[in-house]
Amino acid sequence: MPNQNIARNRARKNAQRIKKFLQLKGFKVSITRVSPRHAGYAEWHHVIEYDGKKGIKLLQLLQHVFAEIQTCAPDTYAVAITPDFIICRNCGCSDQHACADGCYWVEEDVCSACATPAQFKKMEGAFINDLLK
């Protein structure tokens, strides 16, 4: 049971990051976890509801972030936000859809294309410390 709770908390945290990212891009959204018992949804699916004004732009952005998107109802999309799903807080790239020139994770939610010099330096220091252990 503890592993399931940890996974659920990670998925919730990732959903909050995605919501924050979408809000920074100008979308009014809410993200709700859907029980796997609902027909048509796999485990860890979330529903993104939006205000309907920018539906096409939101869909295009979601297609950049997620491998699969389901249209459920008007103004609603379903996506899989798993415990290991990561999205860059700046550009929205993910493991499924990396930046055009390629990227890697510098911090938990910052890719190499968006990282600042200070973030690179911090990552390099952590890497060197791991090597010296």
C-alpha positions as CSV (number, residue, x, y, z in Angstrom):
1,M,0.0,0.0,0.0
2,P,2.8,2.5,0.8
3,N,4.2,2.2,-2.8
4,Q,0.8,2.8,-4.2
5,N,0.5,6.0,-2.1
6,I,3.9,7.2,-3.1
7,A,3.0,6.6,-6.8
8,R,-0.3,8.4,-6.3
9,N,1.4,11.4,-4.7
10,R,4.0,11.6,-7.5
11,A,1.2,11.5,-10.1
12,R,-0.6,14.3,-8.2
13,K,2.5,16.4,-8.0
14,N,3.1,15.9,-11.7
15,A,-0.5,16.9,-12.4
16,Q,0.0,20.1,-10.4
17,R,3.2,20.9,-12.4
18,I,1.3,20.4,-15.7
19,K,-1.5,22.6,-14.5
20,K,0.9,25.3,-13.5
21,F,2.7,25.0,-16.9
22,L,-0.6,25.3,-18.8
23,Q,-1.7,28.3,-16.7
24,L,1.6,30.0,-17.4
25,K,0.9,29.5,-21.1
26,G,-2.4,31.4,-20.6
27,F,-4.9,28.5,-20.3
28,K,-7.6,28.3,-17.6
29,V,-7.6,24.6,-16.8
30,S,-8.5,22.2,-14.0
31,I,-7.0,18.7,-13.7
32,T,-8.9,15.9,-12.0
33,R,-7.8,12.3,-11.4
34,V,-10.2,9.8,-12.9
35,S,-10.8,6.5,-11.2
36,P,-9.6,3.6,-13.3
37,R,-13.0,2.0,-12.9
38,H,-14.5,4.6,-15.3
39,A,-15.0,3.0,-18.7
40,G,-12.5,4.0,-21.3
41,Y,-9.8,5.2,-18.8
42,A,-6.6,3.5,-17.9
43,E,-5.1,3.8,-14.5
44,W,-3.5,7.2,-13.6
45,H,-5.6,9.1,-16.2
46,H,-6.5,12.6,-15.5
47,V,-9.1,14.9,-17.1
48,I,-8.1,18.4,-18.2
49,E,-11.1,20.7,-18.4
50,Y,-10.6,24.1,-20.0
51,D,-12.7,27.2,-20.7
52,G,-13.3,26.4,-24.3
53,K,-11.9,29.6,-25.8
54,K,-8.5,28.2,-26.8
55,G,-9.3,24.6,-27.3
56,I,-7.3,24.1,-30.5
57,K,-4.2,25.8,-29.1
58,L,-4.5,23.7,-25.9
59,L,-4.8,20.5,-27.9
60,Q,-1.7,21.4,-29.9
61,L,0.2,22.1,-26.7
62,L,-1.0,18.8,-25.1
63,Q,0.0,16.9,-28.3
64,H,3.5,18.3,-27.7
65,V,3.5,17.0,-24.1
66,F,1.6,13.7,-24.2
67,A,1.8,10.7,-26.4
68,E,-1.9,10.0,-26.1
69,I,-4.9,12.3,-25.7
70,Q,-8.5,11.4,-25.5
71,T,-11.4,13.8,-26.2
72,C,-14.0,13.0,-23.6
73,A,-16.7,15.7,-23.7
74,P,-16.9,19.3,-24.9
75,D,-14.0,21.3,-23.3
76,T,-12.4,18.1,-21.8
77,Y,-9.4,16.0,-22.6
78,A,-8.1,12.9,-20.9
79,V,-4.4,12.3,-20.5
80,A,-2.2,9.8,-18.7
81,I,-0.1,11.4,-15.9
82,T,1.9,8.6,-14.4
83,P,4.1,8.8,-11.3
84,D,7.3,8.9,-13.5
85,F,5.9,11.5,-16.0
86,I,8.0,14.6,-16.1
87,I,7.4,17.9,-17.9
88,C,9.7,20.9,-18.2
89,R,8.2,23.8,-16.3
90,N,9.5,26.2,-19.0
91,C,8.9,24.7,-22.4
92,G,6.7,21.7,-21.7
93,C,8.9,19.0,-23.2
94,S,8.7,15.5,-21.7
95,D,10.4,12.1,-22.1
96,Q,7.8,11.3,-24.8
97,H,8.4,14.6,-26.7
98,A,11.8,16.1,-26.2
99,C,12.9,19.5,-27.5
100,A,13.5,19.8,-31.3
101,D,17.3,19.8,-30.8
102,G,17.2,17.1,-28.1
103,C,17.5,17.7,-24.4
104,Y,18.0,16.0,-21.0
105,W,17.0,16.7,-17.4
106,V,19.1,19.1,-15.5
107,E,16.7,19.4,-12.6
108,E,13.6,17.4,-11.8
109,D,11.5,19.6,-14.0
110,V,14.0,21.7,-16.1
111,C,15.4,20.4,-19.3
112,S,18.9,21.3,-20.7
113,A,17.4,23.6,-23.3
114,C,15.8,25.8,-20.6
115,A,18.4,25.5,-17.8
116,T,20.3,28.5,-16.6
117,P,24.1,28.4,-16.2
118,A,23.6,28.1,-12.4
119,Q,21.4,25.0,-12.8
120,F,24.0,23.4,-15.1
121,K,26.7,24.2,-12.5
122,K,24.6,22.6,-9.7
123,M,24.0,19.5,-11.8
124,E,27.7,19.2,-12.6
125,G,28.6,19.5,-8.9
126,A,26.2,16.8,-8.0
127,F,27.5,14.5,-10.8
128,I,31.1,15.0,-9.6
129,N,30.1,14.3,-6.0
130,D,28.5,11.0,-7.1
131,L,31.6,10.0,-9.0
132,L,33.8,10.6,-6.0
133,K,31.7,8.5,-3.6
